[in-house]
Amino acid sequence: MTTRITAAPSRGTTVPPQIPPTTRRRLGRWFAATGWRHAIGVVMVVFAAFPLLYVLSASLNPRGTLTGSNALFSQVGLDAYARLLDNPEQPFAAWFANTLTISGVTAVCSVFLGALAAYSFSRMRFTGRRTGLLTIVLVQMFPQLLAVVAIFLVMSTIGDLFPAIGLNTHVGLIMVHLGGALGVNTYLMYGFFNTVPSSIDEAAKIDGASHARIFFTIILRLVAPILAVVALLSFIGTTNEFVVASVLLVDPEKQTLAVGLYTLVSNPNYADWSAFSAGAVLAALPVMALFLFLQKYIVGGLTAGSVK
């Protein structure tokens, strides 16, 4: 018979705490059930937040280069914002105002026109209805980039007849954006309009309401979530659009933020990346404000509409 003798720890040494086996099993079961989801969520948040932090750090870097921004927030200053706002050759305020105007008008008109078309396809029966829906789906298969040359030629011809809506005009660019987004917005709204019971329309018709009154007073209130989603997506897409805006808008005073900020880095020898990053940060503020304003409709309304 042998006796195991365990030496007592000497004074001044720290014994690491031992995790009981029961606690280990509980942690293992928790990680297998839900813990791995939290781990993936943390990784995705870090993956998504790092580019934003890098751009913010680059906008606060007074040196104007990206090489000094590798160490996040190693140098902090507002010199880039001052250069961006005080440069007379680069009218940032005009770019910002042009972007807000074009994006706002496009978002409102896209929602209104898309809602009218979706209501017609959802509630009315007419010849060519099915063909029209299939055509909308097929047209969305082709990106708008393929039609840039055709858009330029059409707008150039229209400009010869009606200069107010031709090339180098905000109205012309808004019309192009409306035409490109009308199909996908209509199809997106059409699916949501179908979730609204048609018995509501029938009850309103019995009371003597017309299609216009049903649409404006009843249907639009019930489909507010999809209207908010379409408005947000249209605003973001128009704000970020570069190719069509760079082709149609030539005058620097009429350009949008995407086109104007590109001029800051178009020349590799004199690229001011800090000012470009500062402009990108300022351009993101309206989008964030609109998202926060429409959040209650997007989150609460979509979940309510999904169970109608």
C-alpha positions in Angstrom: 0.0 0.0 0.0 1.4 3.3 -1.1 0.5 6.7 0.2 0.6 9.7 -2.2 2.1 12.8 -0.5 1.2 16.2 -2.2 3.6 18.9 -1.4 2.0 22.0 0.0 2.5 25.2 -2.1 5.2 27.4 -0.7 4.4 30.8 0.5 4.4 33.6 -2.1 3.2 31.3 -4.9 -0.2 31.7 -6.5 -2.2 28.6 -7.3 -4.4 29.1 -10.5 -8.0 28.5 -9.8 -9.3 25.2 -11.0 -12.6 25.1 -13.1 -14.9 22.4 -11.8 -15.9 19.7 -14.3 -19.5 20.6 -13.9 -18.8 24.2 -15.0 -16.8 23.0 -17.9 -19.7 20.8 -19.1 -22.1 23.7 -18.7 -19.8 26.0 -20.8 -19.5 23.3 -23.4 -23.2 22.8 -23.7 -23.8 26.6 -23.8 -21.2 27.0 -26.6 -22.6 24.1 -28.6 -26.2 25.5 -28.3 -25.8 29.3 -28.6 -22.2 30.3 -27.9 -20.9 29.6 -31.4 -23.5 32.0 -32.7 -22.2 34.8 -30.5 -18.7 34.1 -31.6 -19.7 34.3 -35.3 -21.6 37.5 -34.5 -18.6 39.1 -32.9 -16.3 38.1 -35.9 -18.8 39.6 -38.4 -19.1 42.8 -36.4 -15.4 43.2 -36.3 -15.1 42.4 -40.0 -17.8 45.0 -40.9 -16.6 47.7 -38.5 -12.9 47.6 -39.4 -13.3 49.4 -42.9 -15.4 52.0 -41.3 -12.9 52.7 -38.5 -10.1 52.7 -41.1 -11.9 55.4 -43.2 -12.6 57.4 -40.1 -9.0 57.2 -39.1 -7.8 58.2 -42.6 -10.1 61.2 -42.5 -8.5 62.4 -39.3 -5.0 61.8 -40.5 -3.5 65.3 -41.3 -0.8 63.9 -43.6 -3.1 63.2 -46.6 -1.9 59.7 -47.3 -3.1 56.2 -46.4 0.3 54.9 -45.4 0.2 56.8 -42.2 -3.3 55.4 -41.4 -2.2 51.8 -41.0 -2.0 52.4 -37.2 -5.6 53.5 -36.4 -5.9 57.0 -35.0 -2.2 57.4 -34.6 -2.6 61.0 -35.6 -5.8 62.9 -35.1 -6.6 66.3 -36.6 -9.3 68.1 -38.7 -6.9 69.3 -41.4 -8.5 67.1 -44.1 -12.0 68.4 -43.3 -10.7 72.0 -43.5 -9.0 71.3 -46.9 -12.2 69.7 -48.2 -14.5 72.6 -47.2 -12.2 75.5 -47.9 -10.9 74.6 -51.4 -12.6 76.9 -53.9 -11.7 74.6 -56.8 -13.6 71.7 -55.3 -17.1 72.9 -54.3 -17.9 70.2 -51.7 -21.0 72.1 -50.5 -22.5 72.2 -54.0 -21.7 68.5 -54.4 -23.4 67.7 -51.1 -26.5 69.8 -52.0 -26.8 68.3 -55.4 -26.6 64.7 -54.0 -29.3 65.4 -51.4 -31.5 67.0 -54.0 -31.1 64.3 -56.6 -31.3 61.4 -54.1 -34.3 62.9 -52.2 -36.4 63.6 -55.3 -35.5 60.2 -56.8 -36.5 58.4 -53.6 -39.8 60.1 -53.3 -40.7 59.7 -57.0 -39.5 56.1 -57.1 -41.8 55.3 -54.1 -44.8 57.1 -55.6 -44.5 55.6 -59.2 -43.6 52.2 -57.9 -46.6 52.1 -55.6 -48.9 53.2 -58.4 -47.6 50.5 -60.7 -47.6 47.8 -58.0 -51.2 48.7 -57.0 -52.3 48.4 -60.6 -50.7 45.0 -61.1 -52.0 43.7 -57.7 -55.6 44.9 -57.7 -56.6 45.4 -61.3 -57.1 42.9 -64.1 -56.3 44.0 -67.6 -54.9 42.7 -70.8 -51.1 42.3 -70.8 -50.9 42.2 -67.0 -48.9 38.9 -66.8 -46.7 39.9 -69.8 -45.9 43.2 -68.1 -44.9 41.4 -64.9 -42.6 39.0 -66.8 -41.1 41.9 -68.8 -40.3 43.7 -65.5 -38.5 40.6 -64.2 -36.6 40.0 -67.5 -35.5 43.7 -67.8 -33.9 43.6 -64.3 -31.5 40.8 -65.5 -29.5 43.4 -67.4 -27.5 45.9 -65.4 -27.9 49.6 -66.1 -24.2 49.8 -67.0 -24.9 48.1 -70.3 -27.1 51.0 -71.3 -24.7 53.8 -70.6 -24.0 54.5 -74.2 -27.7 54.4 -75.1 -28.5 56.7 -72.2 -25.9 59.2 -73.3 -27.2 59.3 -76.9 -30.8 59.5 -75.8 -30.1 62.3 -73.3 -28.0 64.1 -75.9 -30.9 64.0 -78.4 -33.4 65.1 -75.7 -31.1 68.0 -74.8 -31.1 69.3 -78.3 -34.9 69.6 -78.1 -35.4 70.3 -74.4 -32.2 71.6 -72.9 -33.7 71.6 -69.4 -33.9 67.8 -69.2 -30.9 66.9 -71.3 -27.2 66.4 -70.6 -25.6 68.1 -67.6 -29.0 68.7 -65.9 -30.2 67.3 -62.6 -33.7 66.7 -64.0 -32.2 64.5 -66.7 -30.2 62.4 -64.2 -33.3 62.0 -62.0 -35.3 60.7 -65.0 -32.6 58.2 -65.8 -32.5 56.9 -62.2 -36.3 56.7 -62.1 -36.4 54.6 -65.3 -33.7 52.3 -64.0 -35.3 51.7 -60.6 -39.0 51.6 -61.6 -39.0 47.9 -62.6 -37.4 46.4 -59.5 -39.3 48.7 -57.1 -42.6 47.7 -58.8 -41.9 44.0 -58.5 -40.8 44.4 -54.9 -43.9 46.3 -53.9 -46.1 44.0 -55.9 -45.3 41.1 -53.6 -46.0 43.2 -50.5 -49.3 44.6 -52.0 -50.5 41.0 -52.4 -50.3 40.4 -48.6 -52.9 43.0 -48.0 -56.4 41.3 -48.1 -58.5 42.3 -51.0 -61.5 42.2 -48.7 -60.4 45.7 -47.5 -60.8 47.0 -51.0 -64.2 45.4 -51.5 -65.5 46.8 -48.2 -64.3 50.3 -49.2 -65.9 49.9 -52.7 -69.2 49.0 -51.0 -69.0 52.3 -49.1 -68.5 54.2 -52.4 -64.7 54.7 -52.4 -62.9 54.9 -55.7 -59.6 53.3 -56.6 -57.8 56.6 -55.9 -59.3 57.0 -52.5 -58.6 53.4 -51.5 -55.0 53.7 -52.7 -54.2 57.0 -50.9 -56.2 56.6 -47.7 -56.0 52.9 -47.0 -53.5 50.9 -49.0 -50.5 53.3 -48.6 -50.9 53.2 -44.8 -50.9 49.4 -44.7 -47.9 49.1 -47.0 -45.8 51.8 -45.2 -43.0 49.3 -44.4 -42.2 48.5 -48.0 -42.4 52.2 -48.9 -39.8 52.9 -46.3 -37.5 50.1 -47.6 -37.8 51.2 -51.2 -37.2 54.9 -50.3 -34.1 53.9 -48.3 -32.7 51.6 -51.0 -33.4 54.2 -53.7 -31.7 57.0 -51.6 -28.6 54.8 -51.0 -28.3 53.7 -54.6 -28.6 57.2 -56.0 -26.1 58.6 -53.5 -23.5 55.9 -54.4 -24.1 55.9 -58.1 -21.1 56.9 -60.1 -21.0 55.8 -63.7 -24.2 57.4 -65.0 -23.7 60.5 -63.0 -20.1 60.9 -64.3 -21.4 60.6 -67.9 -24.3 63.0 -67.7 -22.9 65.6 -65.3 -19.9 67.5 -66.7 -20.0 70.8 -64.9 -18.2 70.6 -61.5 -20.9 72.8 -59.9 -23.5 70.2 -60.9 -21.7 67.0 -60.0 -22.7 64.7 -57.2 -20.5 63.6 -54.3 -19.5 60.3 -55.9 -18.2 62.1 -59.0 -16.8 65.1 -57.2 -14.9 63.1 -54.6 -13.3 61.0 -57.4 -11.5 64.1 -58.6 -9.6 64.2 -55.3 -7.9 60.9 -56.1 -8.0 60.7 -59.9 -4.4 61.9 -60.2 -2.2 59.4 -58.4 0.6 61.9 -57.9 -1.6 64.4 -56.1 -4.2 62.2 -54.5 -5.5 63.6 -51.2 -6.8 60.4 -49.6 -7.5 62.1 -46.3 -9.8 64.7 -47.9 -11.4 61.8 -49.8 -12.0 59.9 -46.6 -13.4 63.0 -44.9 -15.8 63.5 -47.8 -16.9 59.8 -47.6 -17.6 60.2 -43.8 -19.7 63.3 -44.4 -21.5 61.7 -47.3 -22.5 58.8 -45.0 -24.3 61.1 -42.5 -27.5 61.6 -44.5 -27.8 57.9 -45.2 -27.4 57.1 -41.5 -29.9 59.8 -40.5 -32.5 58.5 -43.0 -32.0 54.9 -41.8 -32.5 55.9 -38.2 -35.6 57.9 -39.1 -37.1 54.9 -41.0 -35.9 52.2 -38.6 -39.3 51.9 -36.8 -41.0 51.3 -40.1 -38.4 48.9 -41.4 -38.1 46.8 -38.3 -41.6 46.9 -36.8 -43.5 47.1 -40.0 -41.8 44.3 -41.9 -42.4 41.8 -39.1 -46.0 42.9 -38.8 -46.6 42.6 -42.5 -45.0 39.2 -42.7 -47.9 37.6 -40.8 -50.8 39.3 -42.6 
